[in-house]
Amino acid sequence: MKRKVLILLLILIIVLSSCVGGGSDPTPEPTTEPTPIPAMNFEVTNIKNIDIAKSGVIPDYIDMNQAQAWDCTGIDPNGIIYFGITVVRRRDEFKGKEDFAVLSYNPDTEELKFHGTFMNAAKEAGTLYDDEQLPKGHTQFIYYNGKMYMGSQNFHDAGKFDTKTTIPDNKPMDKMHGGHLFSLDVETEELKDETAHLPNGVLIEHEGILQVRLIPGTSTLVCMSTPEYKLVFYNLETKTIEKTVDTTGWMPNNPLSREIVIVEDRIYVYRGVEDDVTVRENLYPIYYYDITKDEFVETEYEAFGGFWNGQCTTPDGKTTFVSSCCGELYSIDHETFEIKHHGNLKTPDKKTVINYLYSLCMAPDGRKIFYVPSVYLKDYGVMQYDIETGEITSLSPMPLAVYTGNGVIDDQGRLYFTKFGSASMRSGKFELCEITIQGSPIS
């Protein structure tokens, strides 16, 4: 009898243990909520300007006197900063032509490197036309799988005027070669024409590439063309064009934005103006391309204050902020797709509007936005916008210059801009500007 009882107890223990430890629907382990990022007070603790012309890394065939850069920066997972410079060639076979130089900077070792130029890389690949020049370099540098990617233009200013002006070539658009996609291997440091294998050796014929964005979680790079505002979907793994989408087409005196804004399955596009005084109040519609539905849609929203030229997203991925080139701030909600206008990023006294703005950067606490207005606001320099209150603060004065970038900030709180020109010039005196911003939690 005792033996039977012991056997029954043993069977019961085995059954109970199997239900608790090995069942098909065990009780899930409690998940821990991510630690919220505390609100912070920020201050600028250091500003360093690196004179590129005097650095010793620029070859003597490059003339830096007219150097400039427009939103062409990036960062890799190792914290290396990448940037490009529109320059003029001298004393070689390309004398007098505009080219684009690619460089990198290691903030920890302070090592600056020159990696080559677009024209040299295209010539090496056999994709450079005899009369072709590659002045821009207008896109950010995108990291994917060990390489930094960037696009090129044969020309600029197309669409800014009544005709499709193609400075510096002044040729009809159908005579222009097209936009190349270049890559820089972060280990071998080889600058390569990535789309040399495509028909005619370019990503898109007779157009330039004005911006590139990687669709999150994919290997698809969305490339925005100028002046026709096409979206070219290029797969970096298969090295093929998945599709090309027409959007608004060319519109005289209504340049396309320098941004494409990816919000979930939508890609927002917008045209504006570049004039900071006479037509900044002109309203223009906001559009989006629905990737899932393959539809191009005009939204109910309009915007003013110039074309879009800067964006950043909150750490929770719920809101993307977009700035116009005349300093107007907008936001797009990732859940409702509502677009809001938050006003001009004025000076703290609310008296002076911003006329030229080329980059936004999300603060580490996700509650503020950093930016540096261009040209006219010496006394204010590094600015901070509080998302919740709308309060604007000046963190540090800066010299008069043109400041451009892509919101590049590293894990040490170092924010990077390309800096050049003055109040009367938009080229020359080229420097890489490193602004260290430190934060302390608000008690």
PEMOZI-V37830 format. One record per backbone hydrogen bond with DSSP energy under -1.0 kcal/mol. NH is the residue of the N-H (numbers start at 1). CO is the residue of the C=O. E is the energy in kcal/mol with one decimal. If there is no record, write none. Layout:
nh=NH co=CO e=E
nh=NH co=CO e=E
This chain:
nh=5 co=1 e=-2.1
nh=6 co=2 e=-2.3
nh=7 co=3 e=-2.1
nh=8 co=4 e=-2.4
nh=9 co=5 e=-2.4
nh=10 co=6 e=-2.2
nh=11 co=7 e=-2.3
nh=12 co=8 e=-2.3
nh=13 co=9 e=-2.2
nh=14 co=10 e=-2.1
nh=15 co=11 e=-2.4
nh=16 co=12 e=-2.5
nh=17 co=13 e=-2.5
nh=18 co=14 e=-2.0
nh=19 co=15 e=-1.8
nh=20 co=16 e=-1.8
nh=21 co=17 e=-2.7
nh=22 co=18 e=-1.4
nh=41 co=440 e=-2.6
nh=43 co=438 e=-2.2
nh=45 co=436 e=-2.2
nh=46 co=436 e=-1.1
nh=48 co=434 e=-2.9
nh=50 co=432 e=-2.6
nh=52 co=430 e=-1.2
nh=55 co=52 e=-1.3
nh=62 co=59 e=-1.6
nh=63 co=88 e=-3.1
nh=67 co=64 e=-1.5
nh=68 co=86 e=-1.4
nh=74 co=82 e=-1.9
nh=76 co=80 e=-1.8
nh=79 co=76 e=-2.2
nh=81 co=105 e=-2.8
nh=82 co=74 e=-2.8
nh=83 co=103 e=-2.1
nh=84 co=72 e=-1.6
nh=85 co=101 e=-2.2
nh=86 co=68 e=-3.2
nh=87 co=99 e=-2.5
nh=88 co=63 e=-1.4
nh=89 co=97 e=-3.0
nh=90 co=61 e=-2.6
nh=95 co=92 e=-1.8
nh=96 co=89 e=-2.8
nh=97 co=94 e=-2.4
nh=99 co=87 e=-2.6
nh=101 co=85 e=-2.8
nh=102 co=116 e=-2.7
nh=103 co=83 e=-2.8
nh=104 co=113 e=-2.1
nh=105 co=81 e=-2.7
nh=106 co=111 e=-2.5
nh=110 co=106 e=-2.3
nh=113 co=104 e=-2.7
nh=115 co=102 e=-3.1
nh=118 co=100 e=-2.1
nh=121 co=117 e=-2.2
nh=122 co=118 e=-2.7
nh=123 co=119 e=-2.5
nh=124 co=120 e=-2.2
nh=125 co=121 e=-1.7
nh=127 co=122 e=-2.7
nh=132 co=129 e=-1.3
nh=134 co=98 e=-1.2
nh=136 co=153 e=-1.1
nh=141 co=73 e=-2.3
nh=142 co=149 e=-2.5
nh=144 co=147 e=-2.7
nh=147 co=144 e=-1.3
nh=148 co=184 e=-2.3
nh=149 co=142 e=-3.1
nh=150 co=182 e=-2.2
nh=152 co=180 e=-1.7
nh=153 co=136 e=-4.6
nh=156 co=167 e=-2.4
nh=160 co=157 e=-2.3
nh=165 co=163 e=-2.7
nh=167 co=156 e=-1.4
nh=170 co=166 e=-4.2
nh=175 co=172 e=-1.9
nh=176 co=173 e=-1.7
nh=179 co=204 e=-2.1
nh=182 co=150 e=-3.2
nh=183 co=192 e=-2.5
nh=184 co=148 e=-2.4
nh=185 co=190 e=-2.0
nh=186 co=146 e=-2.2
nh=189 co=185 e=-2.0
nh=192 co=183 e=-3.0
nh=194 co=181 e=-1.6
nh=194 co=192 e=-1.1
nh=195 co=181 e=-1.0
nh=196 co=193 e=-1.2
nh=198 co=195 e=-1.4
nh=201 co=198 e=-2.6
nh=202 co=199 e=-1.1
nh=203 co=179 e=-2.5
nh=204 co=179 e=-1.1
nh=206 co=177 e=-1.5
nh=208 co=226 e=-2.8
nh=209 co=152 e=-2.4
nh=210 co=224 e=-3.0
nh=211 co=224 e=-1.1
nh=213 co=222 e=-2.1
nh=215 co=220 e=-2.5
nh=218 co=215 e=-1.8
nh=221 co=234 e=-3.4
nh=222 co=213 e=-3.6
nh=223 co=232 e=-2.9
nh=224 co=211 e=-3.1
nh=225 co=230 e=-2.7
nh=226 co=208 e=-2.1
nh=231 co=245 e=-2.6
nh=232 co=223 e=-3.2
nh=233 co=243 e=-3.0
nh=234 co=221 e=-3.0
nh=235 co=240 e=-2.9
nh=236 co=219 e=-3.0
nh=239 co=235 e=-1.7
nh=242 co=233 e=-3.1
nh=245 co=231 e=-2.8
nh=253 co=161 e=-1.3
nh=254 co=251 e=-1.5
nh=257 co=270 e=-2.2
nh=258 co=308 e=-2.7
nh=261 co=268 e=-1.9
nh=263 co=266 e=-2.7
nh=266 co=263 e=-2.1
nh=267 co=289 e=-2.1
nh=268 co=261 e=-3.1
nh=269 co=287 e=-1.9
nh=272 co=255 e=-2.3
nh=282 co=279 e=-1.6
nh=284 co=303 e=-2.1
nh=286 co=301 e=-2.2
nh=287 co=269 e=-2.4
nh=288 co=297 e=-2.3
nh=289 co=267 e=-2.4
nh=290 co=295 e=-3.4
nh=291 co=265 e=-2.7
nh=294 co=290 e=-1.6
nh=295 co=290 e=-1.2
nh=297 co=288 e=-3.2
nh=299 co=286 e=-2.5
nh=303 co=284 e=-2.3
nh=305 co=280 e=-2.3
nh=307 co=273 e=-1.9
nh=309 co=323 e=-3.0
nh=312 co=321 e=-2.0
nh=314 co=319 e=-2.5
nh=317 co=314 e=-2.3
nh=320 co=332 e=-2.1
nh=321 co=312 e=-3.4
nh=322 co=330 e=-2.7
nh=323 co=310 e=-2.5
nh=324 co=328 e=-2.3
nh=325 co=307 e=-2.5
nh=326 co=305 e=-1.9
nh=327 co=324 e=-2.0
nh=329 co=343 e=-2.5
nh=330 co=322 e=-3.1
nh=331 co=340 e=-2.0
nh=332 co=320 e=-2.6
nh=333 co=338 e=-2.3
nh=334 co=318 e=-3.0
nh=337 co=333 e=-1.7
nh=340 co=331 e=-2.2
nh=342 co=329 e=-3.3
nh=345 co=327 e=-2.9
nh=346 co=344 e=-2.4
nh=347 co=352 e=-2.0
nh=350 co=347 e=-2.9
nh=357 co=325 e=-1.3
nh=361 co=370 e=-1.9
nh=363 co=368 e=-2.8
nh=366 co=363 e=-2.1
nh=369 co=385 e=-2.1
nh=370 co=361 e=-3.2
nh=371 co=383 e=-1.7
nh=374 co=356 e=-2.7
nh=375 co=401 e=-3.9
nh=376 co=374 e=-2.2
nh=380 co=377 e=-1.3
nh=381 co=377 e=-2.2
nh=382 co=396 e=-2.2
nh=383 co=371 e=-3.2
nh=384 co=393 e=-2.5
nh=385 co=369 e=-2.6
nh=386 co=391 e=-2.7
nh=387 co=367 e=-2.4
nh=390 co=386 e=-2.8
nh=393 co=384 e=-2.5
nh=395 co=382 e=-3.4
nh=396 co=382 e=-1.1
nh=398 co=378 e=-1.6
nh=402 co=420 e=-3.3
nh=404 co=418 e=-2.2
nh=410 co=414 e=-1.9
nh=413 co=410 e=-1.8
nh=415 co=435 e=-3.3
nh=416 co=408 e=-2.4
nh=417 co=433 e=-2.1
nh=418 co=404 e=-2.8
nh=419 co=431 e=-3.0
nh=420 co=402 e=-1.7
nh=421 co=428 e=-3.4
nh=422 co=425 e=-2.4
nh=428 co=67 e=-2.5
nh=431 co=419 e=-3.0
nh=432 co=50 e=-1.9
nh=433 co=417 e=-3.1
nh=434 co=48 e=-3.2
nh=435 co=415 e=-3.1
nh=436 co=46 e=-3.0
nh=437 co=413 e=-3.3
nh=438 co=43 e=-2.5
nh=440 co=41 e=-2.3
nh=442 co=39 e=-3.0
